[in-house]
């Protein structure tokens, strides 16, 4: 037997299409609806709107890191994080590499708690939260020419796996 509970718009859900879900350290669920995010405490939903607490633009991606920061990628390449406790948003400067499309396609967090932004088939940059900047100079490695990334994952042994246009690339930072 499988038990499910359905929550819909009549229960306070903003809309029926949830693009991503994250859970913070206190157990709150954060739901991404592109045009806003909601926090759910198990009983009620609270809306957070762009231009109010959040930056302008649609929320393209959402992640929670080990420091319990809710990272948000919005607009074309607007990056920042929301502190789930204080509900204060901190923007991060994104230095888009020359020739890159302004639209970031993916966002990942690595084992060092760094946010990595990937431009589909173009490249990636890494965020250094202490500097308040995401830039190529913070990248942990440089991909060989012709290996344009689409996805990045770092495994438990700290190897990076890069899904690229030419196949799967493994980067072993220890070797």
PEFENCOR-V281188 format. One record per residue. N is the residue number from 1. RES is the residue in one small letter. SS is DSSP state (H for helix, E for strand, C for the rest). PSI is psi as a letter, one per 40 degrees, with the letter a starting at -180 (none if undefined). BURIAL is # if it has 24 or more other C-alpha atoms within 12 Angstrom, else .. Layout:
n->N res->RES ss->SS psi->PSI burial->BURIAL
n->N res->RES ss->SS psi->PSI burial->BURIAL
This chain:
n->1 res->x ss->C psi->h burial->.
n->2 res->x ss->C psi->h burial->.
n->3 res->x ss->C psi->h burial->.
n->4 res->x ss->C psi->i burial->.
n->5 res->x ss->C psi->h burial->.
n->6 res->x ss->C psi->h burial->.
n->7 res->x ss->C psi->h burial->.
n->8 res->x ss->C psi->a burial->.
n->9 res->x ss->H psi->d burial->.
n->10 res->x ss->H psi->e burial->.
n->11 res->x ss->H psi->e burial->.
n->12 res->x ss->C psi->e burial->.
n->13 res->x ss->C psi->h burial->#
n->14 res->x ss->C psi->d burial->#
n->15 res->x ss->C psi->i burial->.
n->16 res->x ss->C psi->e burial->.
n->17 res->x ss->C psi->h burial->.
n->18 res->x ss->C psi->h burial->#
n->19 res->x ss->C psi->d burial->.
n->20 res->x ss->E psi->i burial->.
n->21 res->x ss->E psi->h burial->#
n->22 res->x ss->E psi->i burial->#
n->23 res->x ss->E psi->h burial->#
n->24 res->x ss->C psi->i burial->#
n->25 res->x ss->C psi->d burial->.
n->26 res->x ss->C psi->e burial->.
n->27 res->x ss->C psi->e burial->.
n->28 res->x ss->C psi->i burial->#
n->29 res->x ss->E psi->h burial->#
n->30 res->x ss->E psi->h burial->#
n->31 res->x ss->E psi->h burial->#
n->32 res->x ss->E psi->h burial->#
n->33 res->x ss->C psi->e burial->#
n->34 res->x ss->C psi->d burial->#
n->35 res->x ss->C psi->e burial->#
n->36 res->x ss->E psi->i burial->#
n->37 res->x ss->E psi->i burial->#
n->38 res->x ss->E psi->i burial->#
n->39 res->x ss->E psi->h burial->#
n->40 res->x ss->E psi->h burial->#
n->41 res->x ss->C psi->e burial->.
n->42 res->x ss->C psi->e burial->.
n->43 res->x ss->C psi->d burial->.
n->44 res->x ss->C psi->i burial->.
n->45 res->x ss->E psi->i burial->#
n->46 res->x ss->E psi->h burial->.
n->47 res->x ss->E psi->i burial->#
n->48 res->x ss->E psi->h burial->#
n->49 res->x ss->E psi->i burial->#
n->50 res->x ss->E psi->i burial->#
n->51 res->x ss->C psi->e burial->.
n->52 res->x ss->C psi->c burial->.
n->53 res->x ss->C psi->d burial->#
n->54 res->x ss->E psi->i burial->#
n->55 res->x ss->C psi->i burial->#
n->56 res->x ss->C psi->i burial->#
n->57 res->x ss->C psi->i burial->#
n->58 res->x ss->C psi->i burial->#
n->59 res->x ss->E psi->h burial->#
n->60 res->x ss->E psi->d burial->#
n->61 res->x ss->E psi->i burial->#
n->62 res->x ss->E psi->h burial->#
n->63 res->x ss->E psi->i burial->#
n->64 res->x ss->E psi->h burial->#
n->65 res->x ss->C psi->a burial->#
n->66 res->x ss->C psi->d burial->.
n->67 res->x ss->C psi->e burial->.
n->68 res->x ss->C psi->f burial->#
n->69 res->x ss->E psi->h burial->#
n->70 res->x ss->E psi->h burial->#
n->71 res->x ss->E psi->h burial->#
n->72 res->x ss->E psi->h burial->#
n->73 res->x ss->E psi->h burial->#
n->74 res->x ss->E psi->i burial->#
n->75 res->x ss->C psi->a burial->#
n->76 res->x ss->C psi->d burial->#
n->77 res->x ss->C psi->f burial->#
n->78 res->x ss->E psi->h burial->#
n->79 res->x ss->E psi->i burial->#
n->80 res->x ss->E psi->a burial->#
n->81 res->x ss->E psi->i burial->#
n->82 res->x ss->E psi->h burial->#
n->83 res->x ss->E psi->h burial->.
n->84 res->x ss->C psi->e burial->#
n->85 res->x ss->C psi->d burial->.
n->86 res->x ss->C psi->e burial->.
n->87 res->x ss->C psi->f burial->.
n->88 res->x ss->C psi->h burial->.
n->89 res->x ss->E psi->h burial->#
n->90 res->x ss->E psi->h burial->#
n->91 res->x ss->E psi->i burial->#
n->92 res->x ss->E psi->h burial->#
n->93 res->x ss->E psi->h burial->.
n->94 res->x ss->E psi->h burial->#
n->95 res->x ss->C psi->g burial->#
n->96 res->x ss->C psi->h burial->#
n->97 res->x ss->C psi->i burial->.
n->98 res->x ss->C psi->h burial->.
n->99 res->x ss->C psi->e burial->.
n->100 res->x ss->C psi->i burial->.
n->101 res->x ss->C psi->i burial->.
n->102 res->x ss->C psi->e burial->.
n->103 res->x ss->C psi->h burial->#
n->104 res->x ss->C psi->h burial->#
n->105 res->x ss->C psi->d burial->#
n->106 res->x ss->E psi->i burial->#
n->107 res->x ss->E psi->h burial->#
n->108 res->x ss->E psi->i burial->#
n->109 res->x ss->E psi->h burial->#
n->110 res->x ss->C psi->a burial->#
n->111 res->x ss->C psi->e burial->.
n->112 res->x ss->C psi->e burial->#
n->113 res->x ss->C psi->f burial->.
n->114 res->x ss->C psi->i burial->#
n->115 res->x ss->E psi->h burial->#
n->116 res->x ss->E psi->h burial->#
n->117 res->x ss->E psi->h burial->#
n->118 res->x ss->E psi->h burial->#
n->119 res->x ss->E psi->h burial->#
n->120 res->x ss->C psi->h burial->#
n->121 res->x ss->C psi->f burial->#
n->122 res->x ss->C psi->d burial->#
n->123 res->x ss->E psi->a burial->#
n->124 res->x ss->E psi->i burial->#
n->125 res->x ss->E psi->i burial->#
n->126 res->x ss->E psi->i burial->#
n->127 res->x ss->E psi->h burial->#
n->128 res->x ss->E psi->g burial->#
n->129 res->x ss->C psi->d burial->#
n->130 res->x ss->C psi->d burial->.
n->131 res->x ss->C psi->e burial->.
n->132 res->x ss->C psi->f burial->.
n->133 res->x ss->E psi->i burial->#
n->134 res->x ss->E psi->h burial->#
n->135 res->x ss->E psi->i burial->#
n->136 res->x ss->H psi->d burial->#
n->137 res->x ss->H psi->e burial->.
n->138 res->x ss->H psi->e burial->#
n->139 res->x ss->C psi->h burial->#
n->140 res->x ss->C psi->e burial->#
n->141 res->x ss->C psi->i burial->#
n->142 res->x ss->C psi->h burial->.
n->143 res->x ss->C psi->i burial->#
n->144 res->x ss->C psi->i burial->.
n->145 res->x ss->C psi->h burial->.
n->146 res->x ss->C psi->e burial->.
n->147 res->x ss->C psi->g burial->.
n->148 res->x ss->C psi->h burial->#
n->149 res->x ss->E psi->i burial->#
n->150 res->x ss->E psi->d burial->#
n->151 res->x ss->E psi->i burial->#
n->152 res->x ss->E psi->h burial->#
n->153 res->x ss->E psi->i burial->#
n->154 res->x ss->E psi->h burial->#
n->155 res->x ss->C psi->a burial->.
n->156 res->x ss->C psi->d burial->.
n->157 res->x ss->C psi->e burial->.
n->158 res->x ss->C psi->e burial->.
n->159 res->x ss->E psi->i burial->.
n->160 res->x ss->E psi->h burial->#
n->161 res->x ss->E psi->h burial->#
n->162 res->x ss->E psi->h burial->#
n->163 res->x ss->E psi->h burial->#
n->164 res->x ss->E psi->i burial->#
n->165 res->x ss->C psi->d burial->.
n->166 res->x ss->C psi->e burial->.
n->167 res->x ss->E psi->a burial->.
n->168 res->x ss->E psi->h burial->.
n->169 res->x ss->E psi->h burial->#
n->170 res->x ss->E psi->h burial->#
n->171 res->x ss->E psi->h burial->.
n->172 res->x ss->E psi->h burial->.
n->173 res->x ss->C psi->d burial->.
n->174 res->x ss->C psi->d burial->.
n->175 res->x ss->C psi->none burial->.
